[in-house]
Amino acid sequence: EVVLLSSDVASIADDTFKDNTKLKYVTIPPQIISVTKNAFSGCNSLTVITDEDSFANNALSGSVKLSYNRGDSDADGTVDIMDATEVQLHIADVMLLPDENLAYADADFDADLTILDATHIQLFIAKLL
């Protein structure tokens, strides 16, 4: 299961996802300003995708696996032009990304995969973000 939280969400409370063993990936946008360590208790297979300087990074450090590779739609550990291309192909229904890669592909953290994600990846590669 993949959960893409939108920037409309301000906080994640205790036990929100407690013991959800099917939960594999959650994106936490930098706008979220409150996350409790117990929000994901019992989610043993979870990877949280967020920014290094986000509140979630500090709050969850040590309690879940954290990843900072947003935009890495092919999950190869590098954000590059192939990631932007894969997002474009997914949007055009030419190639569908696996569910686990959708969380990484949502580069702008809006809980929706659009051309803006591909653009965000391109801007990141060009060091304009």
Secondary structure, DSSP 8 states (H G I E B T S, - for coil): -EEE--TT--EE-TTTTTT-TT--EEE--TT--EE-GGGGTT-TT-EEE--TTSHHHHHHBTTBEEE--TT-TT-SS---HHHHHHHHHHHTTSS---HHHHHHH-TT-SSS--HHHHHHHHHHHTT--
